[in-house]
Amino acid sequence: MFAGTRVPVKNLFDYLETGETLDQFLLDFPSVDRAKATATLEMAQGALCANAHPA
């Protein structure tokens, strides 16, 4: 869940996976602010990149 909301973080990834934008997600879930969503995406990117093999 996003802190202070009842919105699961998975919803953000589901939106992005289907081609929706971050802006659309934020419109549909107004209790999540842009800073929380962006921080979540940055954390996920960091976790993925930390385990990625260089090309």
PDB file of N, CA, C and O in Angstrom:
ATOM      1  N   MET A   1       0.845  -1.190   0.000  1.00  0.00           N
ATOM      2  CA  MET A   1       0.000   0.000   0.000  1.00  0.00           C
ATOM      3  C   MET A   1       0.889   1.252   0.000  1.00  0.00           C
ATOM      4  O   MET A   1       1.972   1.278   0.584  1.00  0.00           O
ATOM      5  N   PHE A   2       0.395   2.258  -0.663  1.00  0.00           N
ATOM      6  CA  PHE A   2       1.047   3.558  -0.539  1.00  0.00           C
ATOM      7  C   PHE A   2       0.727   4.077   0.855  1.00  0.00           C
ATOM      8  O   PHE A   2      -0.426   4.040   1.283  1.00  0.00           O
ATOM      9  N   ALA A   3       1.732   4.556   1.559  1.00  0.00           N
ATOM     10  CA  ALA A   3       1.544   5.039   2.928  1.00  0.00           C
ATOM     11  C   ALA A   3       0.439   6.081   2.986  1.00  0.00           C
ATOM     12  O   ALA A   3       0.392   7.009   2.178  1.00  0.00           O
ATOM     13  N   GLY A   4      -0.453   5.909   3.962  1.00  0.00           N
ATOM     14  CA  GLY A   4      -1.530   6.866   4.163  1.00  0.00           C
ATOM     15  C   GLY A   4      -2.694   6.706   3.193  1.00  0.00           C
ATOM     16  O   GLY A   4      -3.601   7.538   3.170  1.00  0.00           O
ATOM     17  N   THR A   5      -2.673   5.635   2.387  1.00  0.00           N
ATOM     18  CA  THR A   5      -3.761   5.398   1.438  1.00  0.00           C
ATOM     19  C   THR A   5      -4.202   3.946   1.546  1.00  0.00           C
ATOM     20  O   THR A   5      -3.613   3.156   2.284  1.00  0.00           O
ATOM     21  N   ARG A   6      -5.232   3.612   0.810  1.00  0.00           N
ATOM     22  CA  ARG A   6      -5.657   2.214   0.700  1.00  0.00           C
ATOM     23  C   ARG A   6      -5.358   1.684  -0.702  1.00  0.00           C
ATOM     24  O   ARG A   6      -5.965   0.711  -1.150  1.00  0.00           O
ATOM     25  N   VAL A   7      -4.415   2.333  -1.388  1.00  0.00           N
ATOM     26  CA  VAL A   7      -4.073   1.980  -2.760  1.00  0.00           C
ATOM     27  C   VAL A   7      -2.841   1.067  -2.764  1.00  0.00           C
ATOM     28  O   VAL A   7      -1.763   1.472  -2.330  1.00  0.00           O
ATOM     29  N   PRO A   8      -3.006  -0.164  -3.254  1.00  0.00           N
ATOM     30  CA  PRO A   8      -1.845  -1.054  -3.353  1.00  0.00           C
ATOM     31  C   PRO A   8      -0.840  -0.542  -4.378  1.00  0.00           C
ATOM     32  O   PRO A   8      -1.225  -0.029  -5.428  1.00  0.00           O
ATOM     33  N   VAL A   9       0.431  -0.679  -4.075  1.00  0.00           N
ATOM     34  CA  VAL A   9       1.490  -0.279  -5.004  1.00  0.00           C
ATOM     35  C   VAL A   9       1.340  -1.043  -6.317  1.00  0.00           C
ATOM     36  O   VAL A   9       1.644  -0.509  -7.383  1.00  0.00           O
ATOM     37  N   LYS A  10       0.877  -2.274  -6.248  1.00  0.00           N
ATOM     38  CA  LYS A  10       0.683  -3.094  -7.444  1.00  0.00           C
ATOM     39  C   LYS A  10      -0.205  -2.390  -8.468  1.00  0.00           C
ATOM     40  O   LYS A  10      -0.026  -2.576  -9.672  1.00  0.00           O
ATOM     41  N   ASN A  11      -1.146  -1.597  -8.012  1.00  0.00           N
ATOM     42  CA  ASN A  11      -2.016  -0.875  -8.948  1.00  0.00           C
ATOM     43  C   ASN A  11      -1.207   0.027  -9.882  1.00  0.00           C
ATOM     44  O   ASN A  11      -1.515   0.136 -11.068  1.00  0.00           O
ATOM     45  N   LEU A  12      -0.185   0.664  -9.346  1.00  0.00           N
ATOM     46  CA  LEU A  12       0.655   1.538 -10.175  1.00  0.00           C
ATOM     47  C   LEU A  12       1.321   0.722 -11.276  1.00  0.00           C
ATOM     48  O   LEU A  12       1.301   1.114 -12.442  1.00  0.00           O
ATOM     49  N   PHE A  13       1.908  -0.409 -10.906  1.00  0.00           N
ATOM     50  CA  PHE A  13       2.587  -1.233 -11.899  1.00  0.00           C
ATOM     51  C   PHE A  13       1.601  -1.832 -12.897  1.00  0.00           C
ATOM     52  O   PHE A  13       1.925  -1.976 -14.075  1.00  0.00           O
ATOM     53  N   ASP A  14       0.408  -2.180 -12.439  1.00  0.00           N
ATOM     54  CA  ASP A  14      -0.627  -2.681 -13.352  1.00  0.00           C
ATOM     55  C   ASP A  14      -0.998  -1.620 -14.387  1.00  0.00           C
ATOM     56  O   ASP A  14      -1.144  -1.928 -15.570  1.00  0.00           O
ATOM     57  N   TYR A  15      -1.150  -0.382 -13.947  1.00  0.00           N
ATOM     58  CA  TYR A  15      -1.471   0.715 -14.871  1.00  0.00           C
ATOM     59  C   TYR A  15      -0.376   0.872 -15.917  1.00  0.00           C
ATOM     60  O   TYR A  15      -0.650   0.945 -17.115  1.00  0.00           O
ATOM     61  N   LEU A  16       0.851   0.921 -15.456  1.00  0.00           N
ATOM     62  CA  LEU A  16       1.956   1.137 -16.379  1.00  0.00           C
ATOM     63  C   LEU A  16       2.119  -0.038 -17.338  1.00  0.00           C
ATOM     64  O   LEU A  16       2.461   0.153 -18.505  1.00  0.00           O
ATOM     65  N   GLU A  17       1.878  -1.234 -16.853  1.00  0.00           N
ATOM     66  CA  GLU A  17       1.999  -2.431 -17.688  1.00  0.00           C
ATOM     67  C   GLU A  17       0.997  -2.429 -18.846  1.00  0.00           C
ATOM     68  O   GLU A  17       1.290  -2.934 -19.930  1.00  0.00           O
ATOM     69  N   THR A  18      -0.177  -1.860 -18.609  1.00  0.00           N
ATOM     70  CA  THR A  18      -1.195  -1.825 -19.658  1.00  0.00           C
ATOM     71  C   THR A  18      -1.063  -0.607 -20.564  1.00  0.00           C
ATOM     72  O   THR A  18      -1.885  -0.417 -21.460  1.00  0.00           O
ATOM     73  N   GLY A  19      -0.042   0.220 -20.348  1.00  0.00           N
ATOM     74  CA  GLY A  19       0.188   1.361 -21.216  1.00  0.00           C
ATOM     75  C   GLY A  19      -0.378   2.676 -20.710  1.00  0.00           C
ATOM     76  O   GLY A  19      -0.247   3.706 -21.371  1.00  0.00           O
ATOM     77  N   GLU A  20      -1.005   2.648 -19.548  1.00  0.00           N
ATOM     78  CA  GLU A  20      -1.504   3.905 -18.967  1.00  0.00           C
ATOM     79  C   GLU A  20      -0.317   4.739 -18.495  1.00  0.00           C
ATOM     80  O   GLU A  20       0.778   4.221 -18.277  1.00  0.00           O
ATOM     81  N   THR A  21      -0.552   6.017 -18.345  1.00  0.00           N
ATOM     82  CA  THR A  21       0.502   6.926 -17.906  1.00  0.00           C
ATOM     83  C   THR A  21       0.452   7.124 -16.395  1.00  0.00           C
ATOM     84  O   THR A  21      -0.543   6.819 -15.737  1.00  0.00           O
ATOM     85  N   LEU A  22       1.541   7.637 -15.875  1.00  0.00           N
ATOM     86  CA  LEU A  22       1.582   7.998 -14.459  1.00  0.00           C
ATOM     87  C   LEU A  22       0.520   9.055 -14.174  1.00  0.00           C
ATOM     88  O   LEU A  22      -0.146   9.003 -13.141  1.00  0.00           O
ATOM     89  N   ASP A  23       0.362   9.998 -15.072  1.00  0.00           N
ATOM     90  CA  ASP A  23      -0.652  11.049 -14.871  1.00  0.00           C
ATOM     91  C   ASP A  23      -2.054  10.463 -14.762  1.00  0.00           C
ATOM     92  O   ASP A  23      -2.848  10.915 -13.938  1.00  0.00           O
ATOM     93  N   GLN A  24      -2.367   9.465 -15.580  1.00  0.00           N
ATOM     94  CA  GLN A  24      -3.695   8.837 -15.505  1.00  0.00           C
ATOM     95  C   GLN A  24      -3.863   8.107 -14.180  1.00  0.00           C
ATOM     96  O   GLN A  24      -4.927   8.172 -13.565  1.00  0.00           O
ATOM     97  N   PHE A  25      -2.828   7.419 -13.739  1.00  0.00           N
ATOM     98  CA  PHE A  25      -2.878   6.738 -12.450  1.00  0.00           C
ATOM     99  C   PHE A  25      -3.169   7.741 -11.337  1.00  0.00           C
ATOM    100  O   PHE A  25      -4.014   7.494 -10.478  1.00  0.00           O
ATOM    101  N   LEU A  26      -2.476   8.858 -11.356  1.00  0.00           N
ATOM    102  CA  LEU A  26      -2.656   9.877 -10.317  1.00  0.00           C
ATOM    103  C   LEU A  26      -4.049  10.491 -10.364  1.00  0.00           C
ATOM    104  O   LEU A  26      -4.608  10.834  -9.323  1.00  0.00           O
ATOM    105  N   LEU A  27      -4.611  10.632 -11.554  1.00  0.00           N
ATOM    106  CA  LEU A  27      -5.991  11.128 -11.667  1.00  0.00           C
ATOM    107  C   LEU A  27      -6.990  10.122 -11.088  1.00  0.00           C
ATOM    108  O   LEU A  27      -7.956  10.505 -10.428  1.00  0.00           O
ATOM    109  N   ASP A  28      -6.747   8.845 -11.339  1.00  0.00           N
ATOM    110  CA  ASP A  28      -7.662   7.813 -10.874  1.00  0.00           C
ATOM    111  C   ASP A  28      -7.504   7.488  -9.395  1.00  0.00           C
ATOM    112  O   ASP A  28      -8.430   6.973  -8.768  1.00  0.00           O
ATOM    113  N   PHE A  29      -6.335   7.786  -8.835  1.00  0.00           N
ATOM    114  CA  PHE A  29      -6.069   7.532  -7.421  1.00  0.00           C
ATOM    115  C   PHE A  29      -5.541   8.818  -6.773  1.00  0.00           C
ATOM    116  O   PHE A  29      -4.349   8.918  -6.481  1.00  0.00           O
ATOM    117  N   PRO A  30      -6.411   9.789  -6.549  1.00  0.00           N
ATOM    118  CA  PRO A  30      -5.971  11.095  -6.051  1.00  0.00           C
ATOM    119  C   PRO A  30      -5.369  11.068  -4.646  1.00  0.00           C
ATOM    120  O   PRO A  30      -4.738  12.042  -4.236  1.00  0.00           O
ATOM    121  N   SER A  31      -5.546   9.988  -3.909  1.00  0.00           N
ATOM    122  CA  SER A  31      -4.938   9.916  -2.576  1.00  0.00           C
ATOM    123  C   SER A  31      -3.439   9.640  -2.648  1.00  0.00           C
ATOM    124  O   SER A  31      -2.731   9.788  -1.652  1.00  0.00           O
ATOM    125  N   VAL A  32      -2.952   9.237  -3.826  1.00  0.00           N
ATOM    126  CA  VAL A  32      -1.515   9.009  -4.023  1.00  0.00           C
ATOM    127  C   VAL A  32      -0.928  10.264  -4.656  1.00  0.00           C
ATOM    128  O   VAL A  32      -1.392  10.703  -5.709  1.00  0.00           O
ATOM    129  N   ASP A  33       0.076  10.836  -4.033  1.00  0.00           N
ATOM    130  CA  ASP A  33       0.673  12.025  -4.641  1.00  0.00           C
ATOM    131  C   ASP A  33       1.848  11.627  -5.540  1.00  0.00           C
ATOM    132  O   ASP A  33       2.415  10.542  -5.416  1.00  0.00           O
ATOM    133  N   ARG A  34       2.187  12.534  -6.438  1.00  0.00           N
ATOM    134  CA  ARG A  34       3.224  12.282  -7.439  1.00  0.00           C
ATOM    135  C   ARG A  34       4.553  11.896  -6.785  1.00  0.00           C
ATOM    136  O   ARG A  34       5.254  11.021  -7.293  1.00  0.00           O
ATOM    137  N   ALA A  35       4.906  12.527  -5.681  1.00  0.00           N
ATOM    138  CA  ALA A  35       6.175  12.230  -5.029  1.00  0.00           C
ATOM    139  C   ALA A  35       6.232  10.776  -4.557  1.00  0.00           C
ATOM    140  O   ALA A  35       7.264  10.120  -4.698  1.00  0.00           O
ATOM    141  N   LYS A  36       5.133  10.270  -3.999  1.00  0.00           N
ATOM    142  CA  LYS A  36       5.101   8.866  -3.544  1.00  0.00           C
ATOM    143  C   LYS A  36       5.200   7.917  -4.730  1.00  0.00           C
ATOM    144  O   LYS A  36       5.930   6.927  -4.673  1.00  0.00           O
ATOM    145  N   ALA A  37       4.483   8.204  -5.787  1.00  0.00           N
ATOM    146  CA  ALA A  37       4.515   7.331  -6.958  1.00  0.00           C
ATOM    147  C   ALA A  37       5.899   7.335  -7.601  1.00  0.00           C
ATOM    148  O   ALA A  37       6.418   6.281  -7.969  1.00  0.00           O
ATOM    149  N   THR A  38       6.488   8.499  -7.734  1.00  0.00           N
ATOM    150  CA  THR A  38       7.817   8.611  -8.326  1.00  0.00           C
ATOM    151  C   THR A  38       8.858   7.904  -7.464  1.00  0.00           C
ATOM    152  O   THR A  38       9.729   7.211  -7.990  1.00  0.00           O
ATOM    153  N   ALA A  39       8.778   8.069  -6.163  1.00  0.00           N
ATOM    154  CA  ALA A  39       9.718   7.399  -5.262  1.00  0.00           C
ATOM    155  C   ALA A  39       9.591   5.881  -5.383  1.00  0.00           C
ATOM    156  O   ALA A  39      10.593   5.168  -5.332  1.00  0.00           O
ATOM    157  N   THR A  40       8.389   5.398  -5.539  1.00  0.00           N
ATOM    158  CA  THR A  40       8.165   3.964  -5.705  1.00  0.00           C
ATOM    159  C   THR A  40       8.812   3.460  -6.985  1.00  0.00           C
ATOM    160  O   THR A  40       9.473   2.422  -6.986  1.00  0.00           O
ATOM    161  N   LEU A  41       8.622   4.195  -8.074  1.00  0.00           N
ATOM    162  CA  LEU A  41       9.227   3.797  -9.343  1.00  0.00           C
ATOM    163  C   LEU A  41      10.752   3.846  -9.282  1.00  0.00           C
ATOM    164  O   LEU A  41      11.422   2.974  -9.835  1.00  0.00           O
ATOM    165  N   GLU A  42      11.300   4.850  -8.619  1.00  0.00           N
ATOM    166  CA  GLU A  42      12.754   4.955  -8.487  1.00  0.00           C
ATOM    167  C   GLU A  42      13.308   3.815  -7.641  1.00  0.00           C
ATOM    168  O   GLU A  42      14.379   3.285  -7.935  1.00  0.00           O
ATOM    169  N   MET A  43      12.586   3.439  -6.597  1.00  0.00           N
ATOM    170  CA  MET A  43      13.015   2.328  -5.752  1.00  0.00           C
ATOM    171  C   MET A  43      13.009   1.018  -6.552  1.00  0.00           C
ATOM    172  O   MET A  43      13.935   0.214  -6.443  1.00  0.00           O
ATOM    173  N   ALA A  44      11.980   0.817  -7.339  1.00  0.00           N
ATOM    174  CA  ALA A  44      11.898  -0.388  -8.169  1.00  0.00           C
ATOM    175  C   ALA A  44      13.022  -0.415  -9.194  1.00  0.00           C
ATOM    176  O   ALA A  44      13.635  -1.456  -9.430  1.00  0.00           O
ATOM    177  N   GLN A  45      13.285   0.729  -9.798  1.00  0.00           N
ATOM    178  CA  GLN A  45      14.363   0.814 -10.780  1.00  0.00           C
ATOM    179  C   GLN A  45      15.702   0.478 -10.121  1.00  0.00           C
ATOM    180  O   GLN A  45      16.509  -0.261 -10.684  1.00  0.00           O
ATOM    181  N   GLY A  46      15.928   1.018  -8.945  1.00  0.00           N
ATOM    182  CA  GLY A  46      17.173   0.743  -8.225  1.00  0.00           C
ATOM    183  C   GLY A  46      17.319  -0.735  -7.907  1.00  0.00           C
ATOM    184  O   GLY A  46      18.406  -1.296  -8.042  1.00  0.00           O
ATOM    185  N   ALA A  47      16.232  -1.367  -7.487  1.00  0.00           N
ATOM    186  CA  ALA A  47      16.290  -2.793  -7.161  1.00  0.00           C
ATOM    187  C   ALA A  47      16.568  -3.621  -8.411  1.00  0.00           C
ATOM    188  O   ALA A  47      17.328  -4.589  -8.354  1.00  0.00           O
ATOM    189  N   LEU A  48      15.970  -3.257  -9.523  1.00  0.00           N
ATOM    190  CA  LEU A  48      16.192  -4.006 -10.761  1.00  0.00           C
ATOM    191  C   LEU A  48      17.595  -3.789 -11.303  1.00  0.00           C
ATOM    192  O   LEU A  48      18.251  -4.734 -11.743  1.00  0.00           O
ATOM    193  N   CYS A  49      18.047  -2.561 -11.271  1.00  0.00           N
ATOM    194  CA  CYS A  49      19.361  -2.252 -11.827  1.00  0.00           C
ATOM    195  C   CYS A  49      20.497  -2.825 -10.976  1.00  0.00           C
ATOM    196  O   CYS A  49      21.564  -3.149 -11.497  1.00  0.00           O
ATOM    197  N   ALA A  50      20.268  -2.946  -9.687  1.00  0.00           N
ATOM    198  CA  ALA A  50      21.294  -3.496  -8.803  1.00  0.00           C
ATOM    199  C   ALA A  50      21.596  -4.954  -9.141  1.00  0.00           C
ATOM    200  O   ALA A  50      22.703  -5.436  -8.904  1.00  0.00           O
ATOM    201  N   ASN A  51      20.605  -5.650  -9.695  1.00  0.00           N
ATOM    202  CA  ASN A  51      20.767  -7.069 -10.016  1.00  0.00           C
ATOM    203  C   ASN A  51      20.955  -7.325 -11.511  1.00  0.00           C
ATOM    204  O   ASN A  51      21.058  -8.475 -11.938  1.00  0.00           O
ATOM    205  N   ALA A  52      20.998  -6.271 -12.291  1.00  0.00           N
ATOM    206  CA  ALA A  52      21.120  -6.433 -13.738  1.00  0.00           C
ATOM    207  C   ALA A  52      22.580  -6.679 -14.126  1.00  0.00           C
ATOM    208  O   ALA A  52      23.507  -6.163 -13.501  1.00  0.00           O
ATOM    209  N   HIS A  53      22.749  -7.473 -15.165  1.00  0.00           N
ATOM    210  CA  HIS A  53      24.089  -7.714 -15.700  1.00  0.00           C
ATOM    211  C   HIS A  53      24.365  -6.671 -16.767  1.00  0.00           C
ATOM    212  O   HIS A  53      23.490  -6.362 -17.575  1.00  0.00           O
ATOM    213  N   PRO A  54      25.575  -6.127 -16.777  1.00  0.00           N
ATOM    214  CA  PRO A  54      25.899  -5.133 -17.822  1.00  0.00           C
ATOM    215  C   PRO A  54      25.823  -5.762 -19.211  1.00  0.00           C
ATOM    216  O   PRO A  54      26.121  -6.943 -19.394  1.00  0.00           O
ATOM    217  N   ALA A  55      25.426  -4.963 -20.164  1.00  0.00           N
ATOM    218  CA  ALA A  55      25.297  -5.467 -21.545  1.00  0.00           C
ATOM    219  C   ALA A  55      26.628  -5.578 -22.203  1.00  0.00           C
ATOM    220  O   ALA A  55      26.712  -5.983 -23.362  1.00  0.00           O
TER     221      ALA A  55
END
